Amino acid sequence: MSRQHAALVLALVALSGGMLWWALDRADGQGSAPPPPPLSGNLQGLLPDEANTVEIAARYGPGVVLVQSFLPGQTLPPNVPPQFAPFFAPFLQPPQVGTGSGFFVDLKGYILTNYHVVQGAERIQVRLQGDPRAYPAWVVGSVPSLDLALLKTDAKPPVVLPLGDSDRVLVGQKAIAIGNPFGLEFTVTTGVISAIRQNPGAVDPLVPKLLQTDAPINPGNSGGPLLDSRGEVIGVNTAILSPTGQVGAPQYSGVGFAIPINLVKEWLPAMKAGRQVTEGEVLARRPRLGVEVLPLSALPPTLRAQYRFPDQGLLVQKVAPGSPAALAGLKGASRFVTLADPASGQGLRVGVDGDVILEANGNSLDQPWDLQNLLANLGPGETVVLKVWRQGRILQVRVMPERGR
């Protein structure tokens, strides 16, 4: 049910206002490499902001790599007679090469990038700035649900990019993107942090918040660093918003998104250890209430009308015994109906008399990940105030989430 509903939500996003989200084409124990010499002698006549950009590009640009992913093609099965080959033609495709970006986070040759840059690749290679050689690389670990992957190569890192603190990032501060847009190697663009917002659907819902920037990023920038004016990485460029909704290569629109580096640092040790972290492991670390919910929008209109449900919200199906939600008095379902699931052709059991969570800390809730993202952004010791609909009555319920380990 959740996958089916997610597909419906994506379809609605695509039709809403003619906008499409596009994934761009396709750090612990960092160490430090000797930085290149300062450029003070070459900066005469530049404004301070210009000089800052030039120095950061020269100092840390060599630590950014071009990632090339070689994807297998779809060929004709060997046992198919030649006369039937035309019937398979629509399903065949040649091998493809995808390009993205990455950057060194360790002197041992570890490279951070987006998972979608290397997903499905049978071979990966990286190219360094000013070096004509292509170096083999391989995936060491990944967190697919957060669109993160860690590569390793035998190439010697020219410089390691320092990882900053994305919790200290401010709206309006300078942002520098370095990457390989459209395969144009080692391109530098600048802008500002336009917003710090909950994930609006640009990437996987398990990424709770994103840094929005107007620094021009395009397909091929994915996996590259977003730096501040100190040259510290504050995010990993991952997606842009295309304003046209047209099929084909999206273009820069002034709205790009980066995964905050603090979220990356949380999972870097696991990736270095060679693990592919599952979605369940990511969720297990998040603050949680102990409820299973279903979006009201997933229910047929006739059922919503029959039980006089609100227009939007999360219908509580189950409350775990002893959980924060149970201690706060939230109620799960005790009466159920069976709905036909078009995807599976089987019946889907839905509770119809549980609480409906309308808002959390004043934010309306339409999908389960709305609540997940809000909880993920809470600090230690912070509570969440829920606006709850219970059989026509409106309640305010304060809950202290349980934090995962």
C-alpha positions as CSV (number, residue, x, y, z in Angstrom):
1,M,0.0,0.0,0.0
2,S,2.8,2.4,0.9
3,R,4.6,2.0,-2.4
4,Q,1.3,2.3,-4.4
5,H,0.5,5.5,-2.5
6,A,4.0,6.9,-3.0
7,A,3.6,6.4,-6.7
8,L,0.3,8.3,-6.6
9,V,2.0,11.1,-4.7
10,L,4.8,11.4,-7.2
11,A,2.3,11.5,-10.0
12,L,0.4,14.4,-8.3
13,V,3.7,16.2,-7.7
14,A,4.5,15.9,-11.4
15,L,1.1,17.3,-12.4
16,S,1.0,20.1,-9.7
17,G,2.0,23.4,-11.2
18,G,3.9,21.8,-14.1
19,M,6.9,20.9,-11.8
20,L,9.1,17.8,-11.7
21,W,11.7,16.8,-9.3
22,W,14.8,15.4,-11.0
23,A,17.7,13.5,-9.5
24,L,20.8,15.0,-10.9
25,D,22.4,12.9,-13.6
26,R,23.7,10.9,-13.5
27,A,33.1,11.8,6.6
28,D,35.2,10.6,10.8
29,G,38.9,10.5,10.6
30,Q,39.3,12.6,7.5
31,G,43.0,13.3,7.8
32,S,44.4,16.2,6.0
33,A,46.5,16.6,2.8
34,P,48.9,19.5,2.3
35,P,46.9,22.4,0.9
36,P,48.1,24.2,-2.2
37,P,50.0,27.4,-1.6
38,P,48.0,30.5,-1.1
39,L,47.2,32.7,-4.1
40,S,47.7,36.0,-2.5
41,G,50.1,37.2,-5.2
42,N,47.5,36.5,-7.9
43,L,44.5,38.1,-6.2
44,Q,45.4,41.8,-6.6
45,G,42.5,43.8,-8.0
46,L,39.8,41.3,-6.9
47,L,37.0,42.2,-4.5
48,P,37.2,40.3,-1.2
49,D,34.3,38.0,-2.1
50,E,35.9,37.2,-5.5
51,A,39.2,36.5,-3.9
52,N,37.5,34.2,-1.4
53,T,35.9,32.1,-4.2
54,V,39.2,31.9,-6.1
55,E,41.2,30.8,-3.1
56,I,38.6,28.1,-2.2
57,A,38.4,26.8,-5.8
58,A,42.2,26.6,-6.0
59,R,42.6,25.0,-2.6
60,Y,39.9,22.4,-2.6
61,G,38.9,22.0,-6.2
62,P,41.6,19.4,-6.8
63,G,39.8,17.2,-4.1
64,V,36.7,17.0,-6.3
65,V,36.5,14.1,-8.8
66,L,34.5,13.3,-11.9
67,V,32.7,10.0,-11.4
68,Q,31.9,7.9,-14.5
69,S,29.5,5.0,-14.1
70,F,29.4,2.3,-16.8
71,L,25.9,0.8,-17.0
72,P,25.3,-2.5,-18.8
73,G,23.1,-2.4,-21.9
74,Q,20.2,-4.7,-22.7
75,T,21.2,-7.1,-25.4
76,L,19.4,-9.8,-27.4
77,P,19.2,-13.1,-25.4
78,P,21.6,-15.6,-27.0
79,N,18.9,-18.2,-27.6
80,V,16.7,-16.0,-29.7
81,P,16.7,-16.8,-33.4
82,P,17.8,-13.9,-35.7
83,Q,14.4,-13.7,-37.4
84,F,12.8,-12.7,-34.1
85,A,15.3,-10.0,-33.3
86,P,13.0,-7.1,-34.6
87,F,10.4,-8.0,-31.9
88,F,13.0,-7.4,-29.2
89,A,14.3,-4.1,-30.6
90,P,12.1,-1.8,-28.4
91,F,13.6,-3.4,-25.3
92,L,17.3,-3.3,-26.3
93,Q,19.6,-0.5,-25.4
94,P,23.4,0.0,-25.7
95,P,25.7,0.3,-22.7
96,Q,25.6,3.8,-21.1
97,V,28.0,6.0,-19.3
98,G,26.7,8.2,-16.5
99,T,28.6,11.1,-15.0
100,G,28.5,12.7,-11.6
101,S,30.8,14.2,-9.0
102,G,32.4,13.2,-5.8
103,F,35.1,14.4,-3.3
104,F,37.8,13.0,-1.2
105,V,37.0,12.7,2.5
106,D,40.1,10.7,3.5
107,L,43.7,10.3,2.6
108,K,43.2,6.6,2.1
109,G,41.2,7.4,-1.1
110,Y,37.6,7.4,0.1
111,I,35.3,9.4,-2.1
112,L,31.8,10.5,-1.1
113,T,29.1,10.8,-3.7
114,N,25.4,10.2,-4.3
115,Y,24.1,6.6,-4.5
116,H,22.1,7.4,-7.6
117,V,25.4,8.3,-9.4
118,V,26.7,4.8,-9.1
119,Q,23.5,2.7,-8.8
120,G,23.5,-0.2,-11.2
121,A,27.0,0.4,-12.5
122,E,29.1,-2.6,-13.5
123,R,32.2,-0.5,-13.5
124,I,33.2,2.8,-12.0
125,Q,36.1,5.1,-12.7
126,V,37.2,8.6,-11.4
127,R,39.2,11.4,-13.0
128,L,41.1,14.0,-11.0
129,Q,41.6,17.6,-12.0
130,G,44.6,18.1,-14.3
131,D,45.2,14.3,-14.5
132,P,44.5,12.7,-17.9
133,R,44.3,9.2,-16.3
134,A,41.2,7.4,-15.3
135,Y,41.4,5.5,-12.0
136,P,39.2,2.5,-11.2
137,A,36.9,3.0,-8.2
138,W,34.5,0.7,-6.4
139,V,31.7,1.1,-3.9
140,V,32.8,0.4,-0.3
141,G,29.5,1.2,1.5
142,S,26.2,3.0,0.9
143,V,23.0,4.3,2.5
144,P,20.6,4.0,-0.5
145,S,17.6,5.5,1.4
146,L,19.7,8.7,2.0
147,D,21.2,8.7,-1.5
148,L,24.7,8.3,-0.2
149,A,27.6,6.1,-1.4
150,L,31.3,5.9,-0.4
151,L,33.8,4.9,-3.1
152,K,37.4,4.0,-2.9
153,T,40.2,4.4,-5.4
154,D,43.9,3.8,-5.4
155,A,44.5,7.3,-6.7
156,K,46.4,9.6,-4.3
157,P,44.1,12.3,-3.0
158,P,45.5,15.8,-3.9
159,V,43.6,17.2,-1.0
160,V,40.9,16.1,1.5
161,L,37.9,18.4,1.8
162,P,37.1,19.3,5.4
163,L,33.6,18.5,6.6
164,G,31.8,21.4,8.2
165,D,28.8,21.7,10.5
166,S,25.6,22.0,8.6
167,D,23.7,22.8,11.9
168,R,25.4,26.2,11.9
169,V,24.5,27.1,8.3
170,L,22.5,30.3,8.0
171,V,20.1,31.4,5.3
172,G,21.7,34.0,3.1
173,Q,25.3,32.8,3.6
174,K,27.6,32.1,0.7
175,A,27.5,28.7,-1.0
176,I,30.0,27.4,-3.5
177,A,29.3,24.3,-5.7
178,I,32.1,22.4,-7.4
179,G,31.3,19.6,-9.8
180,N,31.0,18.4,-13.4
181,P,27.7,19.7,-14.8
182,F,26.8,18.0,-18.1
183,G,30.3,16.4,-18.0
184,L,32.0,19.8,-18.1
185,E,34.8,18.9,-15.7
186,F,35.6,20.8,-12.5
187,T,33.2,23.7,-12.8
188,V,32.8,26.2,-9.9
189,T,29.5,28.2,-9.3
190,T,28.5,30.4,-6.4
191,G,25.3,31.5,-4.8
192,V,23.7,31.6,-1.3
193,I,21.8,29.3,1.0
194,S,18.3,30.2,-0.1
195,A,16.5,28.2,2.6
196,I,16.9,25.3,5.0
197,R,13.7,23.4,4.8
198,Q,12.1,20.0,5.4
199,N,12.5,17.8,2.4
200,P,9.8,18.9,-0.1
201,G,9.9,15.7,-2.1
202,A,13.1,16.4,-4.0
203,V,14.9,13.2,-2.7
204,D,14.0,10.1,-0.7
205,P,11.6,10.9,2.1
206,L,14.0,9.6,4.7
207,V,16.2,12.7,4.2
208,P,14.5,14.9,6.7
209,K,15.8,18.3,5.6
210,L,17.7,19.9,2.8
211,L,19.9,22.9,2.1
212,Q,18.3,24.9,-0.7
213,T,20.7,27.0,-2.8
214,D,20.7,29.2,-5.9
215,A,24.3,28.3,-6.8
216,P,23.8,26.9,-10.3
217,I,23.9,23.1,-10.2
218,N,22.9,20.8,-13.1
219,P,23.0,17.2,-14.1
220,G,26.5,15.9,-13.4
221,N,26.8,18.0,-10.2
222,S,25.3,15.2,-8.1
223,G,27.6,14.0,-5.4
224,G,29.7,17.1,-5.5
225,P,30.3,19.3,-2.5
226,L,28.5,22.5,-1.5
227,L,31.0,24.6,0.5
228,D,30.9,27.6,2.7
229,S,33.2,30.6,2.6
230,R,35.7,28.8,4.8
231,G,36.0,26.0,2.3
232,E,34.2,23.5,4.5
233,V,31.7,21.1,3.0
234,I,28.2,21.9,4.3
235,G,26.2,19.6,2.0
236,V,26.3,17.1,-0.9
237,N,24.6,18.4,-4.0
238,T,21.8,16.0,-5.0
239,A,18.8,17.4,-6.8
240,I,17.3,20.4,-8.6
241,L,13.8,21.6,-9.4
242,S,12.9,21.7,-13.1
243,P,10.2,24.4,-13.7
244,T,8.9,23.0,-17.0
245,G,7.9,19.5,-16.2
246,Q,9.2,18.5,-19.7
247,V,10.7,15.1,-20.4
248,G,14.4,15.3,-21.0
249,A,17.4,16.9,-19.4
250,P,16.3,19.3,-16.7
251,Q,17.9,22.7,-16.6
252,Y,19.1,25.1,-13.9
253,S,16.2,26.9,-12.3
254,G,17.8,28.6,-9.3
255,V,16.5,25.9,-7.0
256,G,19.0,23.2,-6.0
257,F,19.2,21.0,-3.0
258,A,22.0,19.5,-1.0
259,I,22.0,16.8,1.7
260,P,23.3,18.4,5.0
261,I,26.8,17.2,5.8
262,N,25.9,16.4,9.4
263,L,23.5,13.7,8.2
264,V,26.3,12.3,6.0
265,K,28.8,12.3,8.9
266,E,26.4,10.3,11.0
267,W,26.6,7.4,8.5
268,L,30.2,7.7,7.3
269,P,31.7,5.3,9.7
270,A,29.2,2.6,8.7
271,M,30.0,3.1,5.0
272,K,33.7,3.0,5.7
273,A,33.1,-0.3,7.5
274,G,31.8,-1.7,4.2
275,R,28.1,-1.8,5.1
276,Q,25.0,-1.2,2.9
277,V,22.8,0.4,5.5
278,T,19.1,-0.5,5.1
279,E,16.1,1.7,5.3
280,G,15.1,0.0,8.6
281,E,18.4,0.8,10.2
282,V,18.0,4.5,9.3
283,L,14.5,4.6,10.7
284,A,15.7,2.8,13.9
285,R,18.0,5.7,14.8
286,R,15.3,8.3,14.3
287,P,13.1,9.6,17.2
288,R,9.8,7.8,17.1
289,L,6.4,7.9,18.7
290,G,5.5,4.2,18.4
291,V,2.5,4.5,16.0
292,E,1.6,2.9,12.7
293,V,-0.3,5.4,10.6
294,L,-2.1,5.5,7.2
295,P,-2.7,8.7,5.3
296,L,-6.3,9.6,4.9
297,S,-5.7,10.4,1.3
298,A,-5.1,6.7,0.7
299,L,-8.7,5.8,1.6
300,P,-11.6,5.9,-0.9
301,P,-13.7,9.0,-0.7
302,T,-16.8,7.0,0.2
303,L,-15.1,5.5,3.3
304,R,-13.8,9.0,4.4
305,A,-17.3,10.3,4.1
306,Q,-18.9,7.4,5.9
307,Y,-16.7,7.9,9.0
308,R,-16.7,11.7,8.7
309,F,-12.9,11.9,8.7
310,P,-11.2,15.2,8.3
311,D,-9.9,16.3,4.9
312,Q,-6.3,15.4,5.7
313,G,-4.2,13.7,8.4
314,L,-2.7,10.4,9.5
315,L,-5.1,7.7,10.7
316,V,-3.5,5.8,13.6
317,Q,-3.7,2.0,13.0
318,K,-1.7,0.7,15.9
319,V,0.0,2.1,19.1
320,A,2.9,0.1,20.4
321,P,2.4,-0.8,24.1
322,G,4.6,1.2,26.4
323,S,5.6,3.6,23.6
324,P,5.6,7.4,23.9
325,A,2.4,7.5,22.0
326,A,0.8,5.0,24.4
327,L,2.0,6.9,27.4
328,A,0.5,10.1,25.9
329,G,-2.9,8.5,25.4
330,L,-3.0,8.1,21.6
331,K,-5.5,5.5,20.5
332,G,-5.1,3.0,17.7
333,A,-7.9,1.2,15.8
334,S,-10.1,-1.5,17.3
335,R,-12.6,-1.8,14.4
336,F,-11.5,-2.7,10.9
337,V,-12.8,-2.9,7.3
338,T,-11.3,-4.7,4.4
339,L,-10.5,-2.8,1.2
340,A,-9.6,-4.1,-2.2
341,D,-5.9,-3.4,-3.1
342,P,-5.7,-2.9,-6.9
343,A,-2.0,-3.5,-6.8
344,S,-2.1,-6.9,-5.3
345,G,-5.7,-7.9,-5.9
346,Q,-5.9,-8.9,-2.2
347,G,-7.9,-7.4,0.6
348,L,-6.3,-4.6,2.7
349,R,-7.3,-4.5,6.4
350,V,-7.7,-0.9,7.5
351,G,-8.6,0.4,11.0
352,V,-11.3,3.0,11.0
353,D,-11.7,4.2,14.6
354,G,-8.2,5.3,15.6
355,D,-7.1,8.8,16.3
356,V,-6.2,11.0,13.3
357,I,-3.1,13.1,13.8
358,L,-3.7,16.4,12.0
359,E,-0.7,18.5,12.9
360,A,2.7,18.2,14.7
361,N,4.1,21.4,16.2
362,G,1.7,23.4,14.0
363,N,2.7,21.7,10.8
364,S,-0.1,19.9,8.9
365,L,0.5,16.2,8.1
366,D,-0.5,14.6,4.8
367,Q,2.0,11.7,4.5
368,P,3.8,9.5,7.1
369,W,7.1,11.0,6.1
370,D,5.9,14.5,7.1
371,L,5.8,13.2,10.6
372,Q,9.0,11.3,10.3
373,N,10.9,14.3,9.0
374,L,9.6,16.6,11.7
375,L,10.6,14.1,14.4
376,A,14.0,13.7,12.8
377,N,14.7,17.4,13.1
378,L,13.9,17.6,16.8
379,G,16.8,18.1,19.2
380,P,17.5,16.0,22.2
381,G,14.8,16.5,24.9
382,E,12.4,18.3,22.6
383,T,8.8,17.3,22.7
384,V,6.2,17.3,19.9
385,V,2.7,18.7,20.3
386,L,0.1,16.8,18.2
387,K,-3.2,18.1,17.1
388,V,-5.5,15.0,17.2
389,W,-9.0,14.4,15.8
390,R,-10.8,11.8,17.9
391,Q,-14.3,11.0,16.7
392,G,-15.1,14.6,16.0
393,R,-13.3,16.1,19.0
394,I,-10.0,18.0,18.7
395,L,-7.3,17.3,21.3
396,Q,-3.8,18.6,21.9
397,V,-1.4,15.8,22.9
398,R,2.2,16.4,24.0
399,V,4.6,13.5,23.4
400,M,8.3,13.0,24.2
401,P,9.6,10.9,21.3
402,E,11.8,7.9,22.0
403,R,15.2,8.3,20.4
404,G,16.8,5.5,18.5
405,R,20.4,4.4,19.0
